[in-house]
Amino acid sequence: MISVTTTLRRVAGSRTGIRLFICALLSLVALSAKAENCSDFGGVLDGFVDPNPPSQIQIDMNCTIRNYPASNPLTTNFSFFQPGPNDEWLAVFDNVVHTGNMSCNSVADHKIWFTNGSSTKIHDNCQNLLIPVEKIDKKNPEGQVAASIGVPFSYKLTIPVLFDPADGTVIDFSGSPNNLHSVVITDDLN
């Protein structure tokens, strides 16, 4: 095995050799920063399958990014491929804590959906649309602020309502048009 020092000494006899060596070294660094496409992952980047994702991904199709919880947050930077004026992509973040960056999407009509506990530090004013997610809206009866052990009490669950993750508000109290299935409700009463 030849060390970098030995290689540098061999080419040090000429300035051209040194320049060629530095250019080769810099091209290797540039190649390692190349963005990969979501299509390279078949449209799904899964933290349970690929726990060490690339540092940069270009959304070039509808793309699902899932299973990067707080114990393995996603630090990837995202950009959007712009092939034509009518090509709009949906990026779904499912159970993802995203700490990386995302290119602004204020010109194109790409859509981003954060669901199942996903979060990000991207600026919502830099994005065209953060799709509302479905959640359970919980309301206590008017005036009830506490409950005692052994004393019955009630509260109301509206399932599902559309929730805007950008500002934390329920935007449609009439629920969702989607059918429910396999519903399990666990409530810690908070």
One Martini backbone bead per residue (centre of mass of N, CA, C, O) as a GRO file, in nm:
protein
  190
    1MET     BB    1   0.096   0.036   0.023
    2ILE     BB    2   0.045   0.371  -0.060
    3SER     BB    3   0.103   0.667   0.045
    4VAL     BB    4   0.046   0.997   0.011
    5THR     BB    5   0.336   1.086   0.063
    6THR     BB    6   0.472   0.904  -0.146
    7THR     BB    7   0.312   1.009  -0.388
    8LEU     BB    8   0.400   1.307  -0.361
    9ARG     BB    9   0.703   1.257  -0.399
   10ARG     BB   10   0.686   1.140  -0.691
   11VAL     BB   11   0.537   1.420  -0.806
   12ALA     BB   12   0.734   1.659  -0.702
   13GLY     BB   13   0.917   1.704  -0.962
   14SER     BB   14   0.643   1.839  -1.062
   15ARG     BB   15   0.397   2.066  -1.101
   16THR     BB   16   0.203   1.901  -1.269
   17GLY     BB   17   0.183   1.662  -1.077
   18ILE     BB   18   0.061   1.817  -0.840
   19ARG     BB   19  -0.188   1.922  -0.985
   20LEU     BB   20  -0.303   1.644  -1.059
   21PHE     BB   21  -0.329   1.538  -0.771
   22ILE     BB   22  -0.522   1.760  -0.665
   23CYS     BB   23  -0.747   1.716  -0.873
   24ALA     BB   24  -0.803   1.422  -0.798
   25LEU     BB   25  -0.874   1.476  -0.501
   26LEU     BB   26  -1.109   1.680  -0.555
   27SER     BB   27  -1.288   1.486  -0.724
   28LEU     BB   28  -1.345   1.290  -0.490
   29VAL     BB   29  -1.490   1.493  -0.309
   30ALA     BB   30  -1.715   1.569  -0.513
   31LEU     BB   31  -1.837   1.282  -0.545
   32SER     BB   32  -1.932   1.244  -0.239
   33ALA     BB   33  -2.157   1.498  -0.275
   34LYS     BB   34  -2.351   1.358  -0.442
   35ALA     BB   35  -2.662   1.334  -0.539
   36GLU     BB   36  -2.939   1.148  -0.488
   37ASN     BB   37  -3.211   0.971  -0.587
   38CYS     BB   38  -3.514   0.844  -0.512
   39SER     BB   39  -3.511   0.633  -0.747
   40ASP     BB   40  -3.262   0.472  -0.629
   41PHE     BB   41  -3.491   0.365  -0.395
   42GLY     BB   42  -3.781   0.324  -0.532
   43GLY     BB   43  -3.926   0.571  -0.355
   44VAL     BB   44  -3.781   0.442  -0.083
   45LEU     BB   45  -3.676   0.559   0.240
   46ASP     BB   46  -3.548   0.334   0.491
   47GLY     BB   47  -3.423   0.317   0.816
   48PHE     BB   48  -3.440  -0.002   0.845
   49VAL     BB   49  -3.262  -0.044   0.578
   50ASP     BB   50  -3.122   0.269   0.573
   51PRO     BB   51  -2.954   0.417   0.835
   52ASN     BB   52  -2.740   0.552   0.606
   53PRO     BB   53  -2.793   0.807   0.442
   54PRO     BB   54  -2.757   1.037   0.234
   55SER     BB   55  -2.682   1.378   0.234
   56GLN     BB   56  -2.829   1.376  -0.060
   57ILE     BB   57  -3.160   1.440  -0.206
   58GLN     BB   58  -3.355   1.396  -0.495
   59ILE     BB   59  -3.671   1.481  -0.598
   60ASP     BB   60  -3.794   1.268  -0.888
   61MET     BB   61  -4.046   1.162  -0.724
   62ASN     BB   62  -4.240   0.993  -0.556
   63CYS     BB   63  -4.174   1.006  -0.194
   64THR     BB   64  -4.067   0.789   0.076
   65ILE     BB   65  -3.997   0.870   0.417
   66ARG     BB   66  -3.886   0.632   0.671
   67ASN     BB   67  -3.773   0.551   0.982
   68TYR     BB   68  -3.655   0.832   1.156
   69PRO     BB   69  -3.604   0.863   1.454
   70ALA     BB   70  -3.462   1.020   1.722
   71SER     BB   71  -3.237   0.787   1.736
   72ASN     BB   72  -3.236   0.837   1.390
   73PRO     BB   73  -3.192   1.100   1.239
   74LEU     BB   74  -3.251   1.299   0.955
   75THR     BB   75  -2.977   1.477   0.771
   76THR     BB   76  -3.083   1.520   0.505
   77ASN     BB   77  -3.075   1.681   0.196
   78PHE     BB   78  -3.324   1.851  -0.003
   79SER     BB   79  -3.434   1.832  -0.345
   80PHE     BB   80  -3.585   1.944  -0.659
   81PHE     BB   81  -3.686   1.818  -0.949
   82GLN     BB   82  -3.722   2.002  -1.280
   83PRO     BB   83  -3.850   1.879  -1.573
   84GLY     BB   84  -4.143   2.027  -1.559
   85PRO     BB   85  -4.439   2.214  -1.523
   86ASN     BB   86  -4.620   1.926  -1.447
   87ASP     BB   87  -4.413   1.829  -1.225
   88GLU     BB   88  -4.529   1.670  -0.930
   89TRP     BB   89  -4.434   1.605  -0.597
   90LEU     BB   90  -4.446   1.360  -0.332
   91ALA     BB   91  -4.346   1.400   0.012
   92VAL     BB   92  -4.319   1.146   0.257
   93PHE     BB   93  -4.319   1.172   0.614
   94ASP     BB   94  -4.268   0.870   0.811
   95ASN     BB   95  -4.141   0.863   1.098
   96VAL     BB   96  -3.973   1.160   1.110
   97VAL     BB   97  -3.663   1.313   1.201
   98HIS     BB   98  -3.578   1.623   1.060
   99THR     BB   99  -3.243   1.800   1.042
  100GLY     BB  100  -3.225   1.904   0.778
  101ASN     BB  101  -3.258   2.024   0.452
  102MET     BB  102  -3.458   2.236   0.217
  103SER     BB  103  -3.554   2.335  -0.062
  104CYS     BB  104  -3.725   2.555  -0.209
  105ASN     BB  105  -4.103   2.547  -0.301
  106SER     BB  106  -4.249   2.826  -0.419
  107VAL     BB  107  -4.288   2.753  -0.732
  108ALA     BB  108  -4.361   2.485  -0.710
  109ASP     BB  109  -4.612   2.200  -0.657
  110HIS     BB  110  -4.505   2.060  -0.427
  111LYS     BB  111  -4.551   1.800  -0.178
  112ILE     BB  112  -4.578   1.783   0.184
  113TRP     BB  113  -4.582   1.504   0.428
  114PHE     BB  114  -4.640   1.495   0.774
  115THR     BB  115  -4.635   1.184   0.955
  116ASN     BB  116  -4.627   1.004   1.232
  117GLY     BB  117  -4.436   1.216   1.407
  118SER     BB  118  -4.325   1.418   1.224
  119SER     BB  119  -4.031   1.633   1.172
  120THR     BB  120  -3.900   1.977   1.127
  121LYS     BB  121  -3.689   2.275   1.028
  122ILE     BB  122  -3.841   2.383   0.814
  123HIS     BB  123  -3.978   2.641   0.631
  124ASP     BB  124  -4.306   2.708   0.552
  125ASN     BB  125  -4.249   2.974   0.370
  126CYS     BB  126  -4.072   2.780   0.159
  127GLN     BB  127  -4.343   2.635   0.110
  128ASN     BB  128  -4.628   2.563  -0.055
  129LEU     BB  129  -4.710   2.272   0.100
  130LEU     BB  130  -4.861   2.139   0.389
  131ILE     BB  131  -5.013   1.866   0.445
  132PRO     BB  132  -5.262   1.762   0.602
  133VAL     BB  133  -5.339   1.575   0.884
  134GLU     BB  134  -5.450   1.306   1.057
  135LYS     BB  135  -5.646   1.322   1.363
  136ILE     BB  136  -5.714   1.356   1.703
  137ASP     BB  137  -5.975   1.531   1.861
  138LYS     BB  138  -5.966   1.668   2.191
  139LYS     BB  139  -6.246   1.721   2.426
  140ASN     BB  140  -6.361   1.881   2.686
  141PRO     BB  141  -6.590   1.970   2.874
  142GLU     BB  142  -6.727   2.236   2.972
  143GLY     BB  143  -6.534   2.318   3.269
  144GLN     BB  144  -6.349   2.070   3.255
  145VAL     BB  145  -6.022   2.014   3.438
  146ALA     BB  146  -6.100   1.756   3.613
  147ALA     BB  147  -6.040   1.432   3.780
  148SER     BB  148  -6.158   1.157   3.968
  149ILE     BB  149  -6.133   0.885   4.134
  150GLY     BB  150  -6.436   0.706   4.052
  151VAL     BB  151  -6.530   0.942   3.862
  152PRO     BB  152  -6.712   1.011   3.617
  153PHE     BB  153  -6.625   1.094   3.273
  154SER     BB  154  -6.596   1.314   2.982
  155TYR     BB  155  -6.518   1.301   2.626
  156LYS     BB  156  -6.417   1.416   2.297
  157LEU     BB  157  -6.381   1.238   1.984
  158THR     BB  158  -6.242   1.329   1.668
  159ILE     BB  159  -6.255   1.097   1.390
  160PRO     BB  160  -6.096   1.249   1.176
  161VAL     BB  161  -5.888   1.528   1.148
  162LEU     BB  162  -5.759   1.816   1.011
  163PHE     BB  163  -5.409   1.893   1.037
  164ASP     BB  164  -5.182   2.163   1.070
  165PRO     BB  165  -4.835   2.142   1.098
  166ALA     BB  166  -4.749   2.445   1.069
  167ASP     BB  167  -4.971   2.570   1.313
  168GLY     BB  168  -5.145   2.358   1.499
  169THR     BB  169  -5.429   2.325   1.350
  170VAL     BB  170  -5.759   2.281   1.300
  171ILE     BB  171  -5.924   2.285   0.965
  172ASP     BB  172  -6.137   2.024   0.997
  173PHE     BB  173  -6.418   1.933   1.192
  174SER     BB  174  -6.564   1.712   0.987
  175GLY     BB  175  -6.330   1.559   0.883
  176SER     BB  176  -6.273   1.281   0.684
  177PRO     BB  177  -6.319   1.102   0.376
  178ASN     BB  178  -6.180   0.873   0.508
  179ASN     BB  179  -6.158   0.559   0.595
  180LEU     BB  180  -6.174   0.352   0.867
  181HIS     BB  181  -5.921   0.132   1.025
  182SER     BB  182  -5.786  -0.022   1.279
  183VAL     BB  183  -5.881   0.099   1.563
  184VAL     BB  184  -5.672   0.233   1.830
  185ILE     BB  185  -5.721   0.355   2.166
  186THR     BB  186  -5.483   0.539   2.359
  187ASP     BB  187  -5.517   0.688   2.690
  188ASP     BB  188  -5.353   0.922   2.928
  189LEU     BB  189  -5.533   1.193   2.985
  190ASN     BB  190  -5.375   1.456   2.848
   0.00000   0.00000   0.00000
